[in-house]
Amino acid sequence: FVGLVCLQRSTSTEFFLFAGMDQLKELLEPAREFANDSRRLVNRCTKPDRKEYQKIAIATAIGFAIMGFIGYFVKLIHIPINNIIVS
């Protein structure tokens, strides 16, 4: 950060030149855009109705069941193979 670039003293006034303001604005611009986009997204969001919520819950339950069966079968195959390797 550049900070205070030039400080001149005149007989009656002091001149402060601060060149870092443009850099500060460039640094903060992405954060400002993100905040505005986030606020816009939250304002557009709505609560799901009962039907939509049920669809999401059923899809999630099916996903959990599929992943559980895959884990069970992997473990079922892994135990005998592990016993053969260890023995």
MOPAC internal coordinates of N, CA, C and O (Angstrom, degrees):
PM7 1SCF
backbone

  N    0.0000 0     0.00 0     0.00 0    0    0    0
  C    1.4505 1     0.00 0     0.00 0    1    0    0
  C    1.5131 1   107.57 1     0.00 0    2    1    0
  O    1.2310 1   121.13 1   -47.87 1    3    2    1
  N    1.3177 1   115.45 1   132.13 1    3    2    1
  C    1.4554 1   120.07 1  -173.78 1    5    3    2
  C    1.5142 1   110.97 1   -70.72 1    6    5    3
  O    1.2310 1   120.49 1   133.13 1    7    6    5
  N    1.3159 1   116.67 1   -46.87 1    7    6    5
  C    1.4528 1   120.42 1   178.65 1    9    7    6
  C    1.5160 1   112.52 1    77.70 1   10    9    7
  O    1.2310 1   120.70 1    40.66 1   11   10    9
  N    1.3036 1   116.27 1  -139.34 1   11   10    9
  C    1.4551 1   122.08 1  -177.40 1   13   11   10
  C    1.5194 1   108.21 1   -81.61 1   14   13   11
  O    1.2310 1   120.74 1   -66.85 1   15   14   13
  N    1.3191 1   116.19 1   113.15 1   15   14   13
  C    1.4596 1   120.22 1  -172.77 1   17   15   14
  C    1.5210 1   111.66 1   -87.99 1   18   17   15
  O    1.2310 1   120.61 1   131.13 1   19   18   17
  N    1.2663 1   116.43 1   -48.87 1   19   18   17
  C    1.4599 1   118.88 1  -172.15 1   21   19   18
  C    1.5251 1   108.87 1  -139.55 1   22   21   19
  O    1.2310 1   120.63 1   -44.97 1   23   22   21
  N    1.2865 1   116.39 1   135.03 1   23   22   21
  C    1.4576 1   121.23 1   177.15 1   25   23   22
  C    1.5299 1   106.49 1  -130.94 1   26   25   23
  O    1.2310 1   120.96 1   -68.14 1   27   26   25
  N    1.2990 1   115.77 1   111.86 1   27   26   25
  C    1.4681 1   120.53 1   178.63 1   29   27   26
  C    1.5121 1   108.59 1  -114.22 1   30   29   27
  O    1.2310 1   121.41 1   -32.84 1   31   30   29
  N    1.3086 1   114.90 1   147.16 1   31   30   29
  C    1.4565 1   118.75 1   178.68 1   33   31   30
  C    1.5250 1   109.12 1  -117.54 1   34   33   31
  O    1.2310 1   121.21 1   -57.36 1   35   34   33
  N    1.2759 1   115.29 1   122.64 1   35   34   33
  C    1.4583 1   120.70 1   177.81 1   37   35   34
  C    1.5186 1   108.42 1  -102.21 1   38   37   35
  O    1.2310 1   120.32 1    -2.55 1   39   38   37
  N    1.2921 1   117.00 1   177.45 1   39   38   37
  C    1.4596 1   119.87 1  -178.80 1   41   39   38
  C    1.5145 1   111.83 1   -68.03 1   42   41   39
  O    1.2310 1   120.10 1   143.59 1   43   42   41
  N    1.3506 1   117.41 1   -36.41 1   43   42   41
  C    1.4531 1   117.77 1  -175.25 1   45   43   42
  C    1.5316 1   112.99 1  -116.82 1   46   45   43
  O    1.2310 1   119.46 1   156.43 1   47   46   45
  N    1.3237 1   118.64 1   -23.57 1   47   46   45
  C    1.4581 1   119.85 1  -176.38 1   49   47   46
  C    1.5166 1   109.86 1  -133.70 1   50   49   47
  O    1.2310 1   121.49 1   -18.76 1   51   50   49
  N    1.3064 1   114.75 1   161.24 1   51   50   49
  C    1.4468 1   121.39 1   175.80 1   53   51   50
  C    1.5212 1   108.20 1  -111.26 1   54   53   51
  O    1.2310 1   120.44 1   -40.87 1   55   54   53
  N    1.3275 1   116.77 1   139.13 1   55   54   53
  C    1.4520 1   121.65 1  -179.78 1   57   55   54
  C    1.5291 1   108.51 1  -113.25 1   58   57   55
  O    1.2310 1   121.04 1   -57.00 1   59   58   57
  N    1.2944 1   115.62 1   123.00 1   59   58   57
  C    1.4533 1   121.18 1   176.79 1   61   59   58
  C    1.5253 1   107.93 1  -112.80 1   62   61   59
  O    1.2310 1   120.53 1   -58.94 1   63   62   61
  N    1.2970 1   116.59 1   121.06 1   63   62   61
  C    1.4514 1   120.63 1   176.92 1   65   63   62
  C    1.5206 1   107.53 1  -109.49 1   66   65   63
  O    1.2310 1   120.72 1   -60.95 1   67   66   65
  N    1.2735 1   116.23 1   119.05 1   67   66   65
  C    1.4679 1   121.26 1  -177.15 1   69   67   66
  C    1.5194 1   107.76 1  -115.46 1   70   69   67
  O    1.2310 1   120.07 1   -81.79 1   71   70   69
  N    1.3288 1   117.47 1    98.21 1   71   70   69
  C    1.4586 1   122.10 1  -174.74 1   73   71   70
  C    1.5253 1   112.12 1   -83.90 1   74   73   71
  O    1.2310 1   118.98 1   170.13 1   75   74   73
  N    1.3010 1   119.56 1    -9.87 1   75   74   73
  C    1.4544 1   121.79 1  -175.87 1   77   75   74
  C    1.5138 1   114.86 1   -80.88 1   78   77   75
  O    1.2310 1   119.30 1   175.59 1   79   78   77
  N    1.3253 1   118.94 1    -4.41 1   79   78   77
  C    1.4627 1   120.90 1  -177.13 1   81   79   78
  C    1.5268 1   111.68 1   -64.54 1   82   81   79
  O    1.2310 1   119.96 1   139.63 1   83   82   81
  N    1.3291 1   117.68 1   -40.37 1   83   82   81
  C    1.4637 1   120.06 1   178.66 1   85   83   82
  C    1.5200 1   110.59 1   -63.89 1   86   85   83
  O    1.2310 1   120.82 1   138.81 1   87   86   85
  N    1.3166 1   116.05 1   -41.19 1   87   86   85
  C    1.4640 1   119.63 1   178.77 1   89   87   86
  C    1.5214 1   110.64 1   -65.47 1   90   89   87
  O    1.2310 1   120.40 1   141.54 1   91   90   89
  N    1.3091 1   116.84 1   -38.46 1   91   90   89
  C    1.4636 1   120.87 1   178.59 1   93   91   90
  C    1.5215 1   110.73 1   -64.99 1   94   93   91
  O    1.2310 1   120.23 1   138.22 1   95   94   93
  N    1.3240 1   117.17 1   -41.78 1   95   94   93
  C    1.4657 1   120.74 1   177.25 1   97   95   94
  C    1.5250 1   110.95 1   -63.27 1   98   97   95
  O    1.2310 1   120.20 1   138.18 1   99   98   97
  N    1.3360 1   117.23 1   -41.82 1   99   98   97
  C    1.4631 1   120.75 1   178.15 1  101   99   98
  C    1.5209 1   111.21 1   -64.56 1  102  101   99
  O    1.2310 1   120.42 1   145.78 1  103  102  101
  N    1.3202 1   116.80 1   -34.22 1  103  102  101
  C    1.4584 1   121.10 1   179.85 1  105  103  102
  C    1.5300 1   111.50 1   -71.60 1  106  105  103
  O    1.2310 1   120.14 1   142.89 1  107  106  105
  N    1.3211 1   117.33 1   -37.11 1  107  106  105
  C    1.4617 1   121.68 1  -175.85 1  109  107  106
  C    1.5262 1   113.25 1   -88.39 1  110  109  107
  O    1.2310 1   119.56 1   166.31 1  111  110  109
  N    1.3306 1   118.44 1   -13.69 1  111  110  109
  C    1.4654 1   120.94 1  -176.69 1  113  111  110
  C    1.5322 1   113.01 1   -60.63 1  114  113  111
  O    1.2310 1   118.40 1   134.62 1  115  114  113
  N    1.3431 1   120.65 1   -45.38 1  115  114  113
  C    1.4780 1   118.72 1   177.87 1  117  115  114
  C    1.5309 1   113.11 1   -60.95 1  118  117  115
  O    1.2310 1   120.17 1   143.34 1  119  118  117
  N    1.3124 1   117.28 1   -36.66 1  119  118  117
  C    1.4687 1   120.20 1   178.76 1  121  119  118
  C    1.5314 1   110.49 1   -66.56 1  122  121  119
  O    1.2310 1   120.22 1   140.56 1  123  122  121
  N    1.3171 1   117.19 1   -39.44 1  123  122  121
  C    1.4672 1   121.25 1   178.96 1  125  123  122
  C    1.5329 1   110.47 1   -65.76 1  126  125  123
  O    1.2310 1   120.59 1   137.01 1  127  126  125
  N    1.3461 1   116.47 1   -42.99 1  127  126  125
  C    1.4627 1   119.74 1   178.39 1  129  127  126
  C    1.5335 1   110.74 1   -63.63 1  130  129  127
  O    1.2310 1   120.46 1   138.39 1  131  130  129
  N    1.3294 1   116.73 1   -41.61 1  131  130  129
  C    1.4581 1   120.11 1   178.22 1  133  131  130
  C    1.5231 1   111.14 1   -61.75 1  134  133  131
  O    1.2310 1   119.98 1   136.63 1  135  134  133
  N    1.3191 1   117.64 1   -43.37 1  135  134  133
  C    1.4658 1   121.31 1   179.49 1  137  135  134
  C    1.5313 1   110.48 1   -63.19 1  138  137  135
  O    1.2310 1   120.05 1   137.59 1  139  138  137
  N    1.3305 1   117.51 1   -42.41 1  139  138  137
  C    1.4679 1   120.10 1   179.14 1  141  139  138
  C    1.5280 1   111.18 1   -65.85 1  142  141  139
  O    1.2310 1   120.23 1   136.86 1  143  142  141
  N    1.3375 1   117.16 1   -43.14 1  143  142  141
  C    1.4674 1   120.21 1   177.85 1  145  143  142
  C    1.5183 1   111.59 1   -63.37 1  146  145  143
  O    1.2310 1   120.39 1   140.28 1  147  146  145
  N    1.3257 1   116.86 1   -39.72 1  147  146  145
  C    1.4659 1   120.54 1   179.41 1  149  147  146
  C    1.5211 1   110.92 1   -65.57 1  150  149  147
  O    1.2310 1   120.28 1   136.96 1  151  150  149
  N    1.3098 1   117.08 1   -43.04 1  151  150  149
  C    1.4583 1   121.13 1   179.30 1  153  151  150
  C    1.5332 1   110.39 1   -62.65 1  154  153  151
  O    1.2310 1   120.62 1   138.38 1  155  154  153
  N    1.3391 1   116.43 1   -41.62 1  155  154  153
  C    1.4604 1   121.15 1   178.64 1  157  155  154
  C    1.5277 1   110.81 1   -63.24 1  158  157  155
  O    1.2310 1   120.18 1   138.62 1  159  158  157
  N    1.3417 1   117.26 1   -41.38 1  159  158  157
  C    1.4558 1   121.40 1   178.83 1  161  159  158
  C    1.5269 1   111.57 1   -63.29 1  162  161  159
  O    1.2310 1   120.11 1   133.63 1  163  162  161
  N    1.3189 1   117.40 1   -46.37 1  163  162  161
  C    1.4648 1   121.00 1  -179.16 1  165  163  162
  C    1.5218 1   110.67 1   -63.46 1  166  165  163
  O    1.2310 1   120.17 1   142.82 1  167  166  165
  N    1.3232 1   117.28 1   -37.18 1  167  166  165
  C    1.4658 1   119.85 1   179.19 1  169  167  166
  C    1.5255 1   112.25 1   -68.34 1  170  169  167
  O    1.2310 1   119.80 1   150.33 1  171  170  169
  N    1.3338 1   117.98 1   -29.67 1  171  170  169
  C    1.4683 1   121.37 1  -179.38 1  173  171  170
  C    1.5250 1   112.38 1   -83.34 1  174  173  171
  O    1.2310 1   119.78 1   159.51 1  175  174  173
  N    1.3224 1   118.03 1   -20.49 1  175  174  173
  C    1.4666 1   121.14 1  -176.53 1  177  175  174
  C    1.5277 1   110.83 1   -69.55 1  178  177  175
  O    1.2310 1   121.36 1   -35.80 1  179  178  177
  N    1.3292 1   115.01 1   144.20 1  179  178  177
  C    1.4598 1   120.44 1   175.92 1  181  179  178
  C    1.5219 1   108.89 1  -129.87 1  182  181  179
  O    1.2310 1   121.20 1   -20.12 1  183  182  181
  N    1.3156 1   115.32 1   159.88 1  183  182  181
  C    1.4567 1   119.67 1   176.36 1  185  183  182
  C    1.5257 1   109.10 1   -72.74 1  186  185  183
  O    1.2310 1   120.46 1   -38.27 1  187  186  185
  N    1.3469 1   116.72 1   141.73 1  187  186  185
  C    1.4681 1   117.78 1   177.37 1  189  187  186
  C    1.5330 1   110.59 1   -71.34 1  190  189  187
  O    1.2310 1   121.05 1   -34.79 1  191  190  189
  N    1.3234 1   115.60 1   145.21 1  191  190  189
  C    1.4626 1   118.21 1   175.60 1  193  191  190
  C    1.5341 1   108.88 1   -78.34 1  194  193  191
  O    1.2310 1   120.55 1    -1.66 1  195  194  193
  N    1.3094 1   116.56 1   178.34 1  195  194  193
  C    1.4638 1   121.52 1  -173.75 1  197  195  194
  C    1.5307 1   111.79 1   -60.78 1  198  197  195
  O    1.2310 1   120.17 1   137.10 1  199  198  197
  N    1.3216 1   117.28 1   -42.90 1  199  198  197
  C    1.4640 1   121.45 1  -177.89 1  201  199  198
  C    1.5340 1   111.22 1   -64.99 1  202  201  199
  O    1.2310 1   121.03 1   134.48 1  203  202  201
  N    1.3260 1   115.63 1   -45.52 1  203  202  201
  C    1.4661 1   119.71 1   179.35 1  205  203  202
  C    1.5262 1   110.88 1   -64.66 1  206  205  203
  O    1.2310 1   120.55 1   140.53 1  207  206  205
  N    1.3267 1   116.55 1   -39.47 1  207  206  205
  C    1.4673 1   120.76 1   179.20 1  209  207  206
  C    1.5271 1   110.63 1   -63.51 1  210  209  207
  O    1.2310 1   120.18 1   138.93 1  211  210  209
  N    1.3328 1   117.26 1   -41.07 1  211  210  209
  C    1.4631 1   120.64 1   178.70 1  213  211  210
  C    1.5265 1   111.17 1   -64.11 1  214  213  211
  O    1.2310 1   120.05 1   139.55 1  215  214  213
  N    1.3230 1   117.52 1   -40.45 1  215  214  213
  C    1.4607 1   120.50 1   177.71 1  217  215  214
  C    1.5262 1   110.89 1   -61.21 1  218  217  215
  O    1.2310 1   120.30 1   135.61 1  219  218  217
  N    1.3188 1   117.03 1   -44.39 1  219  218  217
  C    1.4592 1   121.30 1   179.76 1  221  219  218
  C    1.5244 1   110.43 1   -64.88 1  222  221  219
  O    1.2310 1   120.23 1   137.46 1  223  222  221
  N    1.3361 1   117.17 1   -42.54 1  223  222  221
  C    1.4618 1   120.85 1  -179.59 1  225  223  222
  C    1.5261 1   111.24 1   -65.33 1  226  225  223
  O    1.2310 1   119.91 1   139.10 1  227  226  225
  N    1.3241 1   117.78 1   -40.90 1  227  226  225
  C    1.4676 1   121.12 1   179.35 1  229  227  226
  C    1.5266 1   110.42 1   -66.51 1  230  229  227
  O    1.2310 1   120.15 1   136.02 1  231  230  229
  N    1.3315 1   117.31 1   -43.98 1  231  230  229
  C    1.4650 1   120.48 1   178.89 1  233  231  230
  C    1.5245 1   110.83 1   -61.89 1  234  233  231
  O    1.2310 1   120.12 1   140.10 1  235  234  233
  N    1.3166 1   117.38 1   -39.90 1  235  234  233
  C    1.4594 1   121.02 1   178.20 1  237  235  234
  C    1.5229 1   110.98 1   -66.06 1  238  237  235
  O    1.2310 1   120.00 1   137.66 1  239  238  237
  N    1.3311 1   117.61 1   -42.34 1  239  238  237
  C    1.4667 1   120.97 1   179.23 1  241  239  238
  C    1.5291 1   111.17 1   -64.28 1  242  241  239
  O    1.2310 1   120.40 1   138.82 1  243  242  241
  N    1.3276 1   116.83 1   -41.18 1  243  242  241
  C    1.4648 1   119.82 1   177.58 1  245  243  242
  C    1.5251 1   110.12 1   -62.90 1  246  245  243
  O    1.2310 1   120.02 1   138.00 1  247  246  245
  N    1.3214 1   117.57 1   -42.00 1  247  246  245
  C    1.4674 1   121.62 1   177.51 1  249  247  246
  C    1.5135 1   112.21 1   -61.12 1  250  249  247
  O    1.2310 1   120.36 1   136.60 1  251  250  249
  N    1.3362 1   116.92 1   -43.40 1  251  250  249
  C    1.4620 1   120.64 1   177.19 1  253  251  250
  C    1.5246 1   110.67 1   -62.27 1  254  253  251
  O    1.2310 1   120.04 1   137.37 1  255  254  253
  N    1.3292 1   117.53 1   -42.63 1  255  254  253
  C    1.4673 1   121.08 1  -179.31 1  257  255  254
  C    1.5252 1   111.11 1   -64.72 1  258  257  255
  O    1.2310 1   120.12 1   135.58 1  259  258  257
  N    1.3197 1   117.37 1   -44.42 1  259  258  257
  C    1.4705 1   120.42 1   179.11 1  261  259  258
  C    1.5245 1   110.61 1   -62.07 1  262  261  259
  O    1.2310 1   120.30 1   134.32 1  263  262  261
  N    1.3262 1   117.04 1   -45.68 1  263  262  261
  C    1.4671 1   119.64 1   179.50 1  265  263  262
  C    1.5236 1   110.83 1   -65.06 1  266  265  263
  O    1.2310 1   119.80 1   144.50 1  267  266  265
  N    1.3240 1   117.99 1   -35.50 1  267  266  265
  C    1.4587 1   120.56 1   177.38 1  269  267  266
  C    1.5218 1   111.85 1   -64.89 1  270  269  267
  O    1.2310 1   120.23 1   135.55 1  271  270  269
  N    1.3399 1   117.17 1   -44.45 1  271  270  269
  C    1.4634 1   120.19 1   178.37 1  273  271  270
  C    1.5245 1   111.49 1   -64.29 1  274  273  271
  O    1.2310 1   120.40 1   139.59 1  275  274  273
  N    1.3234 1   116.84 1   -40.41 1  275  274  273
  C    1.4685 1   119.53 1   177.75 1  277  275  274
  C    1.5303 1   109.70 1   -61.75 1  278  277  275
  O    1.2310 1   119.96 1   134.21 1  279  278  277
  N    1.3113 1   117.69 1   -45.79 1  279  278  277
  C    1.4653 1   121.30 1   177.95 1  281  279  278
  C    1.5146 1   112.18 1   -61.60 1  282  281  279
  O    1.2310 1   120.69 1   139.42 1  283  282  281
  N    1.3310 1   116.28 1   -40.58 1  283  282  281
  C    1.4626 1   120.22 1   179.67 1  285  283  282
  C    1.5255 1   110.54 1   -63.68 1  286  285  283
  O    1.2310 1   119.76 1   133.56 1  287  286  285
  N    1.3288 1   118.06 1   -46.44 1  287  286  285
  C    1.4566 1   120.65 1  -178.58 1  289  287  286
  C    1.5258 1   112.06 1   -68.41 1  290  289  287
  O    1.2310 1   119.88 1   143.93 1  291  290  289
  N    1.3178 1   117.83 1   -36.07 1  291  290  289
  C    1.4698 1   120.17 1   175.76 1  293  291  290
  C    1.5194 1   109.59 1   -63.14 1  294  293  291
  O    1.2310 1   120.20 1   135.28 1  295  294  293
  N    1.3103 1   117.22 1   -44.72 1  295  294  293
  C    1.4721 1   120.76 1   178.65 1  297  295  294
  C    1.5234 1   110.33 1   -65.27 1  298  297  295
  O    1.2310 1   120.12 1   140.65 1  299  298  297
  N    1.3462 1   117.37 1   -39.35 1  299  298  297
  C    1.4622 1   122.30 1   179.40 1  301  299  298
  C    1.5259 1   111.02 1   -61.58 1  302  301  299
  O    1.2310 1   120.18 1   141.71 1  303  302  301
  N    1.3235 1   117.26 1   -38.29 1  303  302  301
  C    1.4677 1   121.02 1   178.44 1  305  303  302
  C    1.5278 1   110.60 1   -79.46 1  306  305  303
  O    1.2310 1   119.87 1   146.44 1  307  306  305
  N    1.3104 1   117.85 1   -33.56 1  307  306  305
  C    1.4583 1   121.77 1  -175.84 1  309  307  306
  C    1.5226 1   112.60 1   -69.32 1  310  309  307
  O    1.2310 1   119.34 1   142.47 1  311  310  309
  N    1.3294 1   118.86 1   -37.53 1  311  310  309
  C    1.4677 1   121.46 1  -175.82 1  313  311  310
  C    1.5311 1   111.72 1   -60.82 1  314  313  311
  O    1.2310 1   118.54 1   128.97 1  315  314  313
  N    1.3379 1   120.39 1   -51.03 1  315  314  313
  C    1.4728 1   117.90 1   179.26 1  317  315  314
  C    1.5375 1   113.01 1   -65.41 1  318  317  315
  O    1.2310 1   120.09 1   142.15 1  319  318  317
  N    1.3227 1   117.43 1   -37.85 1  319  318  317
  C    1.4607 1   119.85 1   178.44 1  321  319  318
  C    1.5218 1   110.09 1   -64.34 1  322  321  319
  O    1.2310 1   119.95 1   138.34 1  323  322  321
  N    1.2920 1   117.69 1   -41.66 1  323  322  321
  C    1.4679 1   121.55 1   178.88 1  325  323  322
  C    1.5184 1   110.05 1   -64.19 1  326  325  323
  O    1.2310 1   119.61 1   139.76 1  327  326  325
  N    1.3434 1   118.34 1   -40.24 1  327  326  325
  C    1.4743 1   120.70 1   179.18 1  329  327  326
  C    1.5342 1   110.79 1   -65.68 1  330  329  327
  O    1.2310 1   120.14 1   142.89 1  331  330  329
  N    1.3250 1   117.34 1   -37.11 1  331  330  329
  C    1.4686 1   120.39 1   177.73 1  333  331  330
  C    1.5271 1   110.26 1   -65.99 1  334  333  331
  O    1.2310 1   119.81 1   137.61 1  335  334  333
  N    1.3180 1   117.97 1   -42.39 1  335  334  333
  C    1.4644 1   121.48 1  -179.01 1  337  335  334
  C    1.5148 1   110.74 1   -68.30 1  338  337  335
  O    1.2310 1   119.57 1   136.28 1  339  338  337
  N    1.3276 1   118.42 1   -43.72 1  339  338  337
  C    1.4679 1   122.21 1  -176.97 1  341  339  338
  C    1.5141 1   111.50 1   -70.89 1  342  341  339
  O    1.2310 1   119.47 1   143.13 1  343  342  341
  N    1.3341 1   118.62 1   -36.87 1  343  342  341
  C    1.4787 1   121.75 1  -176.74 1  345  343  342
  C    1.4863 1   112.71 1   -71.94 1  346  345  343
  O    1.2310 1   120.10 1   180.00 1  347  346  345

